[in-house]
Amino acid sequence: MALALGIEDSDGSILAIYVHSDGIAEHGGCTVAQHYRTWESAQSLVSLGDLSWVGRSIGTQVDFDSEHAATVYDVPKQCLAYTRDRGEPWEQNQPQRFQTRDEFRHAFSKGRAQYLYVFNRKCCRWVAVA
């Protein structure tokens, strides 16, 4: 299952990415809530662009298709990014800006992501967007 992650700026706009795997609330949602608890860490996460999966840390560049990936990502220790790790074009994977939560919800709710989370800067926590 896929998820969308966004950071909400003080003007209400959201900078968001798509995460292909780990969309089950018990994993992806818990991972961001437990390991990306500050505005700075949430910004760093979103700045990676679209992800194959979200891990407990941002991590470093690795070979996306490496046989070693299974052991590196056992209960994902680090994020796996399409641009950083797979070499895909940034233009296809860069974060997208939405002016409102409604725009964010609409863009990702058309079957692209089953779970949507936004890091709210005011309360410094991730919230589910229904």
N, C-alpha and C positions, 0 to 999 in steps of 0.2 A: 504494500500500500504506500502511496505517495503522500507527502505533506508539503506545505508551503510555510516558510518562515519569514517573518518580516520584523523590521524595527520601526517603531513609530516615533517620528520626530515631534518636536514641540508644536509644530503647525498642523499636526494631524496626518501628515502624509506618511506613507509607508514605503520603505525600501525593502524589496522582498526577493527571495530565491525559491527555487523548486528543489525538493529533495526526493529522489526517485524511490529509495527504499526507506525502511524504518518508520513508516507512517503510523504504525500501530501505537496508539496513545501510551501503552505501557512501556514502549521503548523510545521512540523518537521524542515524544513530548516530555518524558521523564529525563531523557538525556540532556535536552536543552535546559530544562528547569534545574537540574542538578549541577551541570558543568558550565553553563553560560549565564551566570547570575548577575553580572554587571552590565551596564550599558556598553562599556568598552569591549567586553568579551562577546556580547551579542553583535556589535559592529564588526568585530574581527571575523566572526562566523559568516555573516552576510556578505562581507567583502570578498569571500572566496568565490562567489557566484554559485551557480547551480551545482548541486552535489549528487553523487551516487548514493552516499549515506552520510549521516551525521555521527561523529564519534565523540569520545570523551574529551578530546583535545583537537585543536586545529591541525597539529602535526606538521610534517614536512613533505616535500615532493617525493612520491614513490611511483614506480611503474604500475600503472592501472591494471595491466593484464598479467602481472607477475604471479608465478605459482606461489611465491612467498606471501602474497596478499592475504591468503586465508589465515595464516598464522599472525600476520601483522594486525589484521582486523578482527581477531577473535573477540566477540562482543565489542564492536568497533572501538578500538583504542584511539583512532584519529579519523578525521574526516577524509573522505575520498572525493576530490573535486574534479569535475569534467575538464576544466581548463588547466589547472595546475598539474594534475596527475595523468590525464589522458591526452593532453595537448590539443583539445578541441578549441575552436576559435572563441575568443572572449566575447565577441559580438553576439554569439548564440547563447551564452551562458551568464552574461553579466546580470547583476541585480536590476530589477525593474522598479520604477517609482510609480506609486499610486497615490492619488490625492486624498482618498478617503478609504475607510474600512470597507465600505460598500463596493468600491471599485476593486479592491484587493480580493474580496470575497467572490465577486462576479468573475474576475479573471481566472481564478483557480478552481472555482466550484463546478465548472463544466466537465467534470470527470477527470480533470488533470490532477487534482489533489483531494484526498478524502479528509485530511486533517489540516487545519490552518491555525497557526499560532503567531502572535504578535508580541514582541517585547515592548511593554509600555514603559516609557521613560519616566513618567510621573511616579508610578508605584514600583518601579524597578523589578518587574517580574513578567514572565510569559503568561499570556492569557489566550485561551482558546477563542477562536472567532467562529460563531455559529452562523 
